């Protein structure tokens, strides 16, 4: 049953990556994506409203000014709580490397933003959204490690759902305040989730190498 579920997930993400690959091809070719033209009306309707103001503040939870000290502090907390250097290292380097990966993809695609908003860290290229991609990894790893230390499944699920909702709100805030197209945000979520899974796999792999003594085996 589990193997069948994993096969289904693999097919799903393969299809999603195929769609995003088509998006990238069309963007690089200078085409306009239907998903973006079809969703412009909502952005225009929300401009200058209370909803815009709320999401303008939510977006700060995915900014470098917030995530940099937050990640450093939480990495130290992970080291203290787990009495192990690996969780904090994965959280810190994972978040930092996601930023580098996001910039690399943006340089390849070179998509212009729908608007520039310097105060909201909205400069440079647009695809994929860093505010969707980086919080997916940062808060995703935090949820993963926190769930390992919580005693009840209900508490673990509450933390995971809460942080997942936060990631969604941060990502979608970039669309609401009109500094990213909706396709930028969706691609950021997908790339971030895939990289999150890679980091979790690497963490478990290194932990297995370390063994119960906490030392890597030869």
N, C-alpha and C positions, 0 to 999 in steps of 0.2 A: 504493500500500500504506500509506504514511504517512498519507494523507488518510483512508483507511478506518479506521485505528487511532485517529486523532484524533476521528473521528465516533463511534466506539464509546465512547471515554472520555467524550465529551460526553453521550452518552445515559446512561452509567453514573452520572455525577455529577448529571445532571438527576433521575434516579430517586432517588438518595440524598437530594438536597435536597428532593424531594417528600415522602419519608418523614419527614425532619426537620421539614418544615413541618407535617405532620400531627401529629407529636409536640408541637410548640409549641402548636398549636391545642388539642390535648387537655389539655396541662398548664395552659394559661391557662383552659380550661373547668373545671378542677378534677378531671379524670380521672386515674386512675393507669395508667401504661403497663405493659403486660404484660411487656415485656422487663425492667423493673425489679423487678416482683414475682417473676418467675421466677428472678431471679439473687440474691435476698436470702440464700438458704441458704448460698452459698459464703462470703459476707462474715461471716455469723454463725459458720460453722465455723472460719474463720481468726482470729477475734478472740482475742488473747492468745497466739498461737502465734509461733514463730520467724519464720515467713513474714511475719506482720504487722510484726514489728520490722524486718525487712530492708526492707520497702516503706515503713515509716515514715521510714527514712533516705534511701531513693531519692527520696522525694517532695520532699526539701529541694533537690534539683538543679533543681527547677522553681519554687522560691520566689523572691519578690522580693529577699530578702536575699542570695541567691546570684546570681540572674540579672542584677541591676543592676550590680554591679561586674564580673561576668564579661563582660557585653555591652560595657561601656565599654572594658575591656582588649582584648577581641577586635576591637572597632571600630578601636582604635589600631593593633593588629597588622595588620589588613586594610589600613589606610592605608599602613603601612610596607612590607608585602610587595608590594602592588600598585603602590606609588608613585602612588597615585590616591586622591582623597578619596571617590569615589562608593561603592565597596564598603563602607567603614566607615560612611558615612552611611546607606546602605540597611539595613545590619545594625542600627545603633543606633536610627534612627527607625522602622524596620520593627517591631522588638521593642517599642518604646515604644507605637507606635500600635496594636499588637495588644492590648496591655493595655487601652487606651481603648475599643477595639471590643468586647472581651469584657465590660467593665463596662456598656457601652451595651445589649448584648443581654440581659444579666442584668437590667437595670432594666426592660426591656420584658416579659420573661417572668415575672419575680418568683417563681421557684420556691424553696421552702424546702429546705434541705439535709436529708439523712437524719439527720445529727448535726452538732453544732458542736464543733470541735477547734481552739481558738485557737492552741495551740502549733504546729499544723501549717498555720497560715494559712488556716483553714477557718471563715470568718465570712461573713455576708452571703448573697446569693442563690447558687443552685446551678447553673443552666443558662445557658450551657455551662461546662464545666470550664476554668478559666484555666490550670491546670497541664497540660492537654492541648493547649490552643490556643496559648499563648505559646511553650512550648518547641518546638512544631512549626515555628513561624516562626523563632525564634532559632537553634536547632540545624539547622534545614533550610537556612537561608541560609548558616550556617557550613559545612555540608557542600557546598553548591553552590559557594561561593567557594574552599574548600579543594581541591575536585576540579579546579578550573581551574589550580591551581598544581602539582599532583602530576604527576610525569613519566610514571607508568605507569597504565594503566587498572585494573590489579589493585589498586593502592594507593588509587586514587580510589573504587573500588567498596567496598573494605574500610572506608574512612572513612564513606562514605554509609550502608552497612548498619549499622555500629556506632552511628552517631548516630541512625539510624532506630529501632534497637532501644532506645536510651536514651530517645528520645521516647515510645515505646510503654510502656516500664516506668514512666516518670514519670507518664504519663497514667493507666495502669491502677492505679498505687499509690493514687490518690485513691478509686478504687472499693474496693480492698482494705482501706484503713483507714477506710472507711465515712463519708467526708465528701462523696461525690458518688454519685449513681446511675450505673449503667452507661451509660444514655442520655446523661447529661451529658458523660461522657468521650468517647463516640463522636461526639457533636455538636461537641465541642471539637476533636477530630482533623480532622473534615471542614471546619469553618470555618477552622481554622488552615491546612490544606493549600490551600484555595482562595485564602486571602489570601497565602500563600507564593508561589503561582503568579502572582498579580497583581504582587507585589513583584519577582519575577524578570523578568517581562515589562517592568515599568517600568524596571528596571535596564538591560536590553538596549536598550530604546527610547532612554533617555538616552545610553547609550554610542554608539549609532548616530548620534545628533544631534551628539555631541562630535566624532566622526570620528577619524581616525588622529592628529591633532594634539593631541587631548585638549581642544579648545575647542568649545563649542556653536556650531553654525552659525546664521547669521541667518535 
